[in-house]
C-alpha cells in the first residue's frame, strides 16, 4: 500500500447518511452528510425503519457529492472505509452494503471501523493531541471513558450501563414537552435559568467509571410528580405553561450532568496521573456548558483540553476516514465478507 493513502469513508450507523474523503497530507477534502433530524422529530426519537429507508434514498447522492467536492474520482481512492459497528442494524447494513459494492467493483481494500473509535479519535483530526490522554465520548447512544495510548491503542475504563447522556437529554426534553433533539433545547432553557442547580438531582456513584443516566432521568420524573407538575397515570405534563419550571429543571439537569462528567474525569486522572490531556467528543460535546466545565477543571490542573469542531462531534464520516487512514497504514484491512457487529 502506498504511503499517505486517500480514504473514502461511509457512515450510516444511526440517522445521518455521511461520506468523507481524507488524505493525511492534504487533510479532510470533503465531509458531507444528510441529517434525518426533521424526519424523526415528530416521533421524539429515531425510528429504525424510517432511518433505513432514508439511508437507501440518500446514500448514492451523498457519496457521489462527496467525491465531486473532494476533486477525486473512485480511481483516486486507495481504500474504502465503512462503519460496521455498533449502531442500528438496518442502518449499518445500508452503508456496509453500499461500501462493499463500491470496493468489490473497483477492487479496492475495505476497512470496517468501530463508530466509537471514530468518535474517540475525532479530536485528533484538527488537534495535535498528546498521548496518553483521557477521552470521554458522549452521544445519544453511548457514553464511555477511555485511556488513549496511541492511534488505535486505547483501553475502555467505563461505559454506559443504561441510558447514555444524549438519550437522557432527549427523554427529559420529552417529559417537558420541549421537542427533539433534546440536548440543544435543554441547553437553551438552562441558559435562561443561568445554569444554576435548583433541585440537586442525584449524581450517581462517584467511585466507578461506568456511566448511568437512567436514574437521573427517573429522579427528574418523580421530582416533577412530587411538585404536582406531571401525572404518571396519563403521562401528561401538568405544568406545560410553566416556563420557569422547565428552565429550572433543564438547568438543574445540565449542571448535574456536567458534575458527573467532571467526577468521571477526576477519578480517571487519579487512577492514571501520568496523562497529558483530556478530550471530550461525541454529539454531547457540542454542549458549550459541559465543555466549559471540563476545560475549567483541566485548566486548574495544567492538563490540555481538546474537543472537536461541531461537525466532527455529531455522527460524521470524517472521523471514520481518519481512523481508517491510520488502520490502513498499520496494515489492517478486511475481506469482502465484512459484516456488521455489535
URLINSUL-V919017 format. One record per pair of residues at least 24 apart in sequence whose C-alpha atoms are under 8 Angstrom apart, sorted by the first residue. I is the first residue (numbers start at 0). J is the second residue. Records with the same first field share a line. If there is no record, write none. Layout:
I = J ; J
This chain:
0 = 328
2 = 328
3 = 324 ; 328
4 = 76 ; 77 ; 78 ; 324 ; 327 ; 328
5 = 75 ; 76 ; 77 ; 78 ; 324
6 = 76 ; 77 ; 78 ; 79 ; 80 ; 320 ; 323 ; 324
7 = 76 ; 78 ; 79 ; 80 ; 320
8 = 79 ; 80 ; 81 ; 316 ; 317 ; 319 ; 320 ; 323
9 = 62 ; 79 ; 80 ; 81 ; 82 ; 94 ; 98 ; 316 ; 319
10 = 81 ; 82 ; 91 ; 94 ; 314 ; 315 ; 316 ; 319
11 = 54 ; 82 ; 90 ; 91 ; 93 ; 94
12 = 82 ; 83 ; 84 ; 85 ; 86 ; 87 ; 88 ; 90 ; 91 ; 94 ; 114
13 = 45 ; 47 ; 50 ; 86 ; 87 ; 90 ; 91
14 = 45 ; 50 ; 54 ; 90
15 = 54 ; 314 ; 315
16 = 54 ; 57 ; 58 ; 61
17 = 58 ; 61 ; 62 ; 315 ; 316
18 = 61 ; 62 ; 65 ; 315 ; 316 ; 317
19 = 62 ; 65 ; 66 ; 316 ; 317 ; 320
20 = 65 ; 66 ; 69 ; 317 ; 320
21 = 317 ; 320 ; 321 ; 324
22 = 324
23 = 321 ; 324
27 = 317
28 = 68 ; 69 ; 70
29 = 65 ; 66 ; 68 ; 69 ; 317
30 = 65 ; 315 ; 316 ; 317
31 = 61 ; 64 ; 65 ; 315 ; 316
32 = 61 ; 315 ; 316
33 = 57 ; 61
36 = 180
40 = 178 ; 179 ; 180
43 = 169 ; 173 ; 178 ; 179 ; 180
44 = 169 ; 179 ; 180
47 = 87 ; 89 ; 90
48 = 89
50 = 90
51 = 89 ; 90 ; 93
54 = 90 ; 93 ; 94
55 = 93
58 = 94 ; 97
73 = 105
74 = 105
76 = 107
77 = 107 ; 108
78 = 102 ; 107 ; 108 ; 109 ; 110
79 = 107 ; 108 ; 109 ; 110
80 = 109 ; 110 ; 111 ; 112 ; 319 ; 320 ; 323
81 = 109 ; 110 ; 111 ; 112 ; 319
82 = 111 ; 112 ; 113 ; 114 ; 319
83 = 111 ; 112 ; 113 ; 114 ; 338 ; 339 ; 340
84 = 112 ; 113 ; 114 ; 339 ; 340 ; 341
85 = 113 ; 114 ; 115 ; 339 ; 340 ; 341
86 = 114 ; 341
88 = 339
91 = 339
92 = 339
95 = 338 ; 339
99 = 335
102 = 335
103 = 335
108 = 332 ; 333 ; 334
109 = 332 ; 333 ; 334 ; 335
110 = 323 ; 327 ; 331 ; 332 ; 333
111 = 332 ; 333 ; 337
112 = 319 ; 322 ; 323
114 = 319
116 = 151 ; 322
117 = 318 ; 319 ; 321 ; 322
118 = 280 ; 281 ; 312 ; 318
119 = 280
120 = 150 ; 318 ; 322
121 = 280 ; 307 ; 311 ; 312 ; 318 ; 321
122 = 278 ; 279 ; 280 ; 305 ; 306 ; 307 ; 311
123 = 307
124 = 307 ; 318 ; 321
125 = 307
126 = 305
128 = 276 ; 305
129 = 275 ; 276
130 = 274 ; 275 ; 276
131 = 273 ; 274 ; 275 ; 276
132 = 274 ; 275 ; 276 ; 277 ; 278
133 = 264 ; 267 ; 268 ; 274 ; 276 ; 277 ; 278
134 = 277 ; 278 ; 279 ; 280
135 = 264 ; 277 ; 278 ; 279 ; 280
136 = 279 ; 280 ; 281 ; 284
137 = 163 ; 164 ; 165 ; 279 ; 280 ; 281 ; 282 ; 283 ; 284
138 = 163 ; 164 ; 165 ; 166 ; 281 ; 282 ; 283 ; 284 ; 313
139 = 163 ; 164 ; 165 ; 166 ; 282 ; 283
140 = 164 ; 165 ; 166
141 = 165
142 = 210
143 = 209 ; 210
144 = 208 ; 209 ; 263
150 = 325
151 = 322 ; 325 ; 326
156 = 208 ; 209 ; 267
157 = 207 ; 208 ; 209 ; 210
158 = 208 ; 209 ; 210
159 = 209 ; 210 ; 211
160 = 209 ; 210 ; 211
161 = 210 ; 211 ; 212 ; 213
162 = 211 ; 212 ; 213
163 = 210 ; 211 ; 212
164 = 212 ; 256 ; 283
165 = 282 ; 283
167 = 212 ; 213 ; 215 ; 216
170 = 216
171 = 216 ; 219 ; 220
174 = 220 ; 236
175 = 236 ; 239 ; 245
176 = 236 ; 239
182 = 283 ; 286
183 = 286
185 = 249 ; 250 ; 253
186 = 249 ; 250 ; 253 ; 286 ; 288
188 = 245 ; 246 ; 247 ; 249 ; 250
189 = 246 ; 247 ; 248 ; 249 ; 250 ; 251 ; 253
190 = 250
191 = 246
192 = 243 ; 246 ; 247 ; 250
193 = 250
194 = 250 ; 251 ; 253 ; 254
195 = 247 ; 250 ; 251 ; 254
196 = 247 ; 250 ; 251 ; 252 ; 254 ; 255
197 = 247 ; 248 ; 250 ; 251
198 = 247 ; 248 ; 251
199 = 251 ; 255
200 = 251 ; 252 ; 255
201 = 255
202 = 255 ; 256 ; 258 ; 259
203 = 259
205 = 262 ; 263
206 = 266
207 = 263 ; 266
208 = 263 ; 266 ; 267
219 = 248 ; 252
253 = 289
256 = 289
257 = 288 ; 289 ; 292 ; 293
260 = 293
261 = 292 ; 293 ; 296
275 = 302 ; 303
276 = 302 ; 303 ; 304 ; 305
277 = 302 ; 303 ; 304 ; 305
278 = 304 ; 305 ; 306
279 = 304 ; 305 ; 306 ; 307
280 = 306 ; 307 ; 312
281 = 311 ; 312 ; 313 ; 314
282 = 309 ; 312 ; 313 ; 314
283 = 312 ; 313
284 = 309 ; 312
285 = 309 ; 312 ; 313
